[in-house]
Amino acid sequence: MPHVGSAQMPPWNRNELPDPPVFRWQNIATMLGPGLFMAGAAIGGGEWLTGPVITARYGGSLLWLATLSILGQCVYNVEVSRYTLYTGEPIFAGKFRTLPGPRFWLVIYLLFDVYMFFPFLAAAGAPPLVAMVRGEIPNPAANPDDEFLVRSVSIGIFLLAMVPLIIGGKIYNSIKVLMAAKITLVMGFLIILACLFSTRQDWIEIGSGFFKFGTVPVRTTEDVNGNGILDAGEDWDGDQRLDVAEPSLALVFDTDDDGQDDASDVNGDGQPDRMVSVQQNGNTIRWPDLDGDSLADTVLPCDTTGDGTPDQEIPLDRNGDGKLDRFVDIDGDGIRDGGNVANVLVALLTGRQLPVMDMTIIGFLCALVAISGNGGLGNSAISNYTREQGWGMGAHVGAIPSIIGGRHLQLSHVGTVFEPTAESLVRWRRWFWHVARDQWAVWMPGCFVGVGLPAMMSVMFLPRGFFVDDTWQTALFTANGLRENIGAQWGNFFWMASLFCAFIVLATGVTPGADGFLRRWVDVIWIASPRARRLDPKSIRYVYFGVLATYAAFGVIMLTLEEPTTLLFISALLSNFALGFTCLHTLAVNLILLPKELRPGWFCRIALFLAGLFFLLVATIFSWTRLQASGYL
């Protein structure tokens, strides 16, 4: 057959397309494939960290972003599997086959994939484990010993997560068992909690939130009609007070949480404040100068009654520690009031003024989009696992074995395709719907449940408007709220159980994430490198182990330097850019390299194109607001 794509890549072999399995309810367990595997991998940082942070402050009304993300990823998953069903190769090999060739795409995708060296799941999984062992919450932000302990534990979690990747024969099977155990344990616990403590309103809150398209976070007083009275429907957070919009003193982008150097917006005008340098306790710190007199301001005039006239001066540093308070706490309840939501689409249809979005939460919204489902380039692993499952032409190619216990396994250096005859096209359509069913009926529902149940916990057990003050404890605050709400008799038991689930979710999420990264690059090396193609097919496990060792070394370095939320935001930004770009590139691959009879139809083409634009738009908005907050724009 003629050579397709870049001449620097080896030509495909040719063989017959195997018969697909026949779907029957009695053999449904044997029909489950990458969809179940990746649904287990999807229950991770986005579901346990960013989802509850957002729903604790705004309820379920912003979960429509997760809906768009999951739907877009599902379309992408089916399309990358389309390529693998035809060639037996993972989608990355197909991308490297497109012009201008593998060397060009190597640089591009290495830049996109750099976020995988920020293992935020291991960093976030350490505090729950330390809390379980000690029986109390660690405080790394204030205690250097606790910080050292948590960082050490996070490194241990990260390295232990690499163990399933080096033992057990076929690596895919080892991780599949791990993900099945994770789904059973975590989903079982969350379902028990929901059945015991949830209300009908909690289910409606979360379920409807997935469909409230166009809803955005805003900051506003609860006194909608301006009469100074808490009327029916105005108590957004349910605290029985007529709240005002309390200004933020340190933006969410203050990633080191020291109140220094980062831009602030104390007066709430949407622009970074003018800052001056002052000496305090022998240190030079940056502090807001709102009136332009080159002196550090100590108080902020506030309108606590909402009549338009300042009637109270709130200190910017209440405890005198030389740091900006996180927000102006006018009523002293520890919660930053003023958070609310408004719908852009409703405003457009009714001719109202468009709401002004509260951009201080944009980092968590970006992370929710990025990690709901799998996110980033991690979804491309679907094509690898489709091959490992032996689906379509993957049956002719082989699998990646572990370094220990996989001597009988091997992986071909090149893909194998079939001739699209009338007979083979019948089998092809059955194979395609087999993959589509696996994604739409298993992966997608699993992702919605994985987002919805942890989010429901925050709605059930945390007050509306809850503000995350310590970035080290993002994985712990729902467990704390659960204990406080249940009471002393059962509170400690459920607190420990919740911490254990948080640890399991985050720690086990490291393994498939690392494996997906390794597969992307090991497969590319195995197919694109002339030197690697001269190796024995059984030697693939040595290449895999070498890349694994390099990845582990970089991951340990990052865990010693940054906090969990910092790693999360960096990963979210880069993974959204990566996923948006790879959606568009996958569309090009399937339209260029596949025979006409196997190419996606117009619905799939448009859906994949729009998905790519969505992820790129989210990443661009986050980048823009981050640059503004840092004073660069």
C-alpha positions, 0 to 999 in steps of 0.5 A: 500500500502507498506510504501515508504521511511523513516519510520519516515514519515507517509504513504500516503493515497490513492484515485482516480486521478481526471480528468484534465481540458480540454484545450480550448482557450475560458477558457484559463484564468481558465487554468493559474496556478503557472506559471503565479504566479511565473513569476510575482514573478520572476520579481525582484532582478535579473531582476531589479538589476543585469541584468541592471548592467551587460548589462550597462557594456557589452551590452546583450552579457552575457544574455546567462547565464540567458538563461541557468538559466531559462531553468534549472529552468524550467526543475526543476519546471516541475519535482517538480510538477511531485511529487506533481501531484502524492502525493498532497505533496510539493517536500520538503515533498518528500525530507524528505521522502528519507533516512536517514530521516527528521532529517538529511535533516532538518539540510541540508536544513536549512543551504541552506535556510539561505539566505532567511534571507537576504531580499535584495529586501526590502533593494534595494526597499527603495532608489526608494521610498525615491527618489520619495517622496523627489524628489532627490536621497538619499545618504546613503553612505555619509549621516548618516541621509539618511542611517537611513532613507533608512534603516527605509523605507526598514524595513517598506517595509519588514513588509508591504510585510508580510500583504498579508500573514496574510489576505484574506483566501487562501494565494495563491489567495492573492499573485496571485492577487498581482502578476497579478497586478505587471505584468500588471503595470510593463510590461506595463510601460516597453513595452511603454518605449521600443516602444517609445525610443528603436531602432531595434539595441536595440532589436537585442542586447538584443535578440541575447544576450540570445544565445551568449553562451560562451561569457565572460567579459574581460579587454583589450584595444580597439586598437586591431591591435596596430596601435594607431588609433581608427579603425572601429569596435574598439570603443566598448563603442561608446565614440569615444575614443581609450580607454585603460584598466583602472585598478581597485583600489577597488575590487567589493568585497569591500562590505563596500565601505570604501577602507579598509581591503579588498584586492585590485589588483592595478597593475592588476596582478590577485593577491591581493596586499601587504598591509601596515598599515598607519595613516591618519586623526587619523585612521589606514587604509590599503593601497597598497605597490606595490614595497615592500618598506613597504611604502604606494604607492600614485601613479600608473604608467600607460601606457595611449598610449598602447606602453608598457611604463608607461607615466603617474602617476595616484594618487590612492586617487584623492580627498584625502579622505583616500580611494582608488578610485574605479578605475584609471580614465585615461581619466576623464570620470567617466567610467572605460574603458577596459571592453569588451567581448570575446567568449571562444567557438570561441577561442577553435574552431579557435585555438586562445588563451583562453580569460582571464575572468575579475573576478571583475564582477563575483558577479553580474554574479553569482547573475544574474544566481541565480535570473533570474527566481525564483532561490534558493529553491524558485522554490520549491514553484511551487510544493506547488502552484500546490497543492494549485491550486488543480491540480492532487492529490492536490485536495484531500489535501487542502491548507494553510489558512491565519490567518485572513479570512481562517477559512473554509480552512484546510490542510491534514497532509499527501499526497494522491496517486493513483494506476497507472492503465491503466485508471489513467495513461491516466489522469496522462499524461494529468495532466503532460502535463497540468503542463508542458504547464503552465511552458514552455508556461507561466513561461519561456516566462514570465521570458525571458521578465522579464529579457530582458525588464529591461536590454534593458532599461540600453542599451537604456539609459546608456553609455556602460561601466557604472560603479556602484559606489554606492551600495545603488543606484543600483535600481536608476541608470537606472531611472537617465539615462532615465531622462538625455536622454529624456530631461527636458520636459518628463524626470522628469515624466518618472524618477518618473514612472521608480522609481515607477516601481523599487519600485513595482518590488522590494517591491512586490518581498518580499511577494512571496519570504517570502511565499515560504520560509514559505511554505517550512518549514510549510509543512515540520513541518506539515507532519514530526512532530508527535506533529504537526500531532496531531493538527486539520487540520484547525490549520495549519494557526497558525503554518504558522503565528508563523514561519512568525513572526520568519522570520520577526524578523530575516529579520529586524535584517539583514536590520539594518546591511548590504547594499543591494548589500552585501545582494544580493551577499550573497543570490546569492551565497547560492541560487546557491548552494541550487538550484544545490543541490536540482536539484540533490535531486529532481531527486533522489526523483522522481526515488526512491519514484514514481512508475516506470510508473510515473518516468521521462524519460532519457531526463528529468533525464539528463537535471535535472542532468546538471542543478544541475551541472551548478548551483553548478559550478557557486556558486563554481567559485564565492566562489573561486574568493571571497576567492582569493580576500580576500587573503585566497587562 
